[in-house]
Amino acid sequence: MKIYIDGEYFDKDEARISVYDHGLLYGDGVFEGIRLYNNRVFKLEAHLERLWNSAKAILLAIPLSLAQMSEAVLKTIEKSGLKDGYIRLIVTRGKGDLGINPMTCPKPTVIIIVDKISLYPEENYQKGIKIITASTRRISADALDPKIKSLNYLNNVLAKLEAIHAGCLEAIMLNHEGHVAECTGDNIFHIKNGILYTPDPSCGALQGITRQAVLEAAEKIGMKSEVTRITPYDLYTADECFLTGTAAEIMPVVSIDGRSIGNGQPGGITADIQEAFLKLIG
């Protein structure tokens, strides 16, 4: 496996960046997680568009064109030898000094990693998972826009630690108003009376690529969906619930804060959406 760093390829054990890189010092940078299915990159154009938008929002000039970045991704995949896997595309502010001033970083660092990833045990895709609501609140959208997919994930990490300490694999994050934003690394959906619901991005939810694919898949199977404000009560009383993410794909949720969702088993509509998603990536 080779890792791309600024136009060169390195073995995994030899890949290095400077300790003065502001991506390390301050989490100053943006990234994308992308899936590789059967030697095909899933929605590469959408991921690159979001990467460029995130970079523009933080005044980070990506040192490659869209075409060059796409070519670099494909070449790194080729060198990896993988037909199915996960791509982590990172652009940091680059090497600077120990001050926070990003203008001391003359050149951004571009990193492309192609590897395997498994967030959840395979059996959970059939049995579902139990999750909790974290006490750690999502950073307010008027403080840091959730459309920016930045390297600074401490907010999510703290909520993930709560999940781990509670014996769960994932946690829901609420915003400062008590509305559901997202989970620590996934978007969240629930189904009530045959209608699919997911939090509005203004509540702090990332506009996930897989999230959008699920909304499109639901439309194709004739299912009504709503992007709206959601409370914990809405999730507790839902008929079904599931998570979505590039790494997670579609993960059923069977319990939230000790409350069984529906009959405590992955639901039939969730299974239909899983099937529609598998057709989409197929």
N, C-alpha and C positions, 0 to 999 in steps of 0.2 A: 504494500500500500504506500502511495506517495501523497504528500501533503503540499499543496500549492501555497507559497508565500512570496508575494511580490514578483511573480514571473518565474520563480524557480521551484523545483520539486525536491522534497526532502523525505527521507524515511521517517516513519513515525517517531522513532527515538532520537532523531536528529533535528526535528523541526523546532525552531527557536524564534522568539521575538525578544526585543530589548526590554529590560526591566523598567526602562524609562518610557515605554509605550503608554500613552494615556488611556488606552483601552484597559490595561492592567491597573494603572494607578487610580483611575477615576471612573472606570466603566464607561468611558467616553467613546462611543461607537455604536454601530447598528449591525444587525445580523438577520439571517433568514435560515429556517430549517426547511429543507425540501426533500421530497421522496423520489426515489428511483424505483420504478416498477418494470420488471421485464426489459431492462435496458432502455427504458423511456423515462424522461424526467417529467414528473407530474406538475403541470401548470407552471413551468419555468418562467414564462413571460409575466404571469401575475406576481410571482415571487420577486422577480427583478424590478418590476414596477413599484412594488411596495418598498423594496430596499432603497431604490432611488428616492422615493418620496420621504422615507424616514431620514435619509441622509440630507436631503434638501432642508427638511424641517429643523435640523440641528446645525445647518451651515457647514456640512461636511462634503467636500468635493471628491467624489469617487474618481480615482486616477485611471479608470478604464471607461471605454464606451460600453453601451449595452451589448453591442455585438462582440466586443472583446471579452466582456465578462461571461457571456454565454459560451463563447469558444473555450475559455479557460475552465469553466465548469465541465463541459463535455470532455475536454482533454484529461482533466483530473479523474473523471469517472473511468475513462479508458485505462488510465494508469493504475486505477484501483483494482481492476479485474472483476468488479462486482456487477451483477445484473440487477440485483435488488438491494436496496440499502437506503442510507440517509445522508443527505448532503448538508453540511453546516457551512454557510457562506458568511464571512465576517469582514467588516470594514471598520478598522479602528482609527482614531484620530492620528495615530502614529507616534513616533519617538519625539519627545520634547524634553522639558526640564521638570523639576519637581514642583513647580507652581501649577496652579489650575488653569492658567491662561492657555487656551487651545492654539493661540497664534504662535506659540513656540514650537509647534509641530509642523514642519514644512511639508511632510509627505504622509498621507494616510497609508496604513498597512492593509493589504488585502490577503485574506486567508481562505482557502477552500479545503475542507475535510470531507472525504467520502468514506463512510464506515457503516457498520451495522448498528442498529439501536433497538432496544426493547424496553419500553417504559413499564409495561405490565406483563405478568405471567400470562401465557397463552390461554390457560383455562378460564381466566376472568372474562375473556371475550364471549364465552358461552354462559358463564355463571353470574357475571356482573361484579361490581365492587361496592364496598361501603365507604362513604365519605363523611366528612364533618364540615361544619362551618367554622372557619378560623376567626379568632379574635382580631388578628392583624387585618386592618382595613386596607383596601386598595387605594393607592395614591389617587387623589382627586384628579378628575379629567381637566379641571381648570388650573392644575399645578403642573401636570405632565400629561400631555395628550396620549391616550392609549393607542392611537394609530401609529405612534413612533415605536418601532420594535427595537429598543435599545439594549445595550449590553448590561445596563444596570438592573439587575434582577433581585436585589436584596429584599425588596418588598415581597416578592413571590417566594424567595427562599425562606423567609421567616414564617410565612404561612405554611409552606411545605413541612418545616420542622414541627409545627403543631400537628399536622396530619400524621407524621411519623410517630410522634410521641403518643398519639391517640390510637396507634395500631392500624392506621388507614394509609391508603396509597395516594390520596388526593384530598384537597380541601377547597371549599368554596370561599371566595373572597367577596365581602360586601363593600360598597362604597360608603362615604361618610354620611349618607342619608339612610343607610340600612337596606339599600336595594342590591340585588345580586349583580355583580360585575362579571366575574369569570372564575375559573379555578386557577391554581398556581401555574399551570402550564397548558390548560385546555379551555376551550369554550364550553358552555353548558346549554343544553336544551331540555325542555320537558314537554310532555304531551298531556293535554286535558281535553276530554270530550272530542277526540279526534283532531284537535288543532295543535300544531307545533309552535312552541314559543321559545324565544331566545332573547337574552338581554340586549337592549339598545347600546351601541357603542358609547353614547353619551353617559352611560352609567359606569364606564370604565372598562368595557370589554374590548379586547383586540379584535379587529375585523379579520378574523382568521380565514385563510385560504380554504381549509377543509370545512370551516363553518359555512362559507359561501357555497361550496360544492354541495353540502347537505341541503341548504335552502333550495338550490337548483334541482337536486334530486327529488326533493319533496314535491316540488312543482310538477315534475315530470310524472309522478305517480298520482297526481291529482289531489295532493294534500294541502290544505290551507295552512299558512304559517304567518306568525306575527312577530315582529321585532319590537319589543316593548319593555317597560319597566317591570321587574319581577321581584317579589319578596320571598323570604324563606318560606312563608306560609304557602305560597304558590307551589314551591317545590315539594313541601311536605305532603300536600294534598293532590299531587299530580298522579296521573295514571301510569306514566312511564317517564324515565329520565335517562339521558345519556350524555357523554362527553365527546368532544371532537378536537382533533389536533393533528398536525402533520405527523408527529411521532406516534401519538396515541391512536390515530384513525378514529374508529367509532367504538366507544367503550360504554356498555350499559351500566347504569347505577341502580342498585337495588335497595339501598338504605342511606338515609341522610340524618345525621345526628340521632341515631338510634331508632328512627322512624322508617318502617318499611314503605317502599314506594310501590304503589299498586298492590299486587299479591306477593311482593318480595322476590319476584323473578323477572329476568329480562322480558320485556313485552313484545308482542307481535309486531307492532308498528316499528319499534326499534329494529327488529329483525328485518323488516321490509326495507328500512333505510340502509341497514348494513348491506343488504343484497344489492340495492340500487347503487351504493357507493362502490362495491366490488365490481360491478359492471362498468362503472365510470372509469375506474383505474385499470380495468382489464384491457 
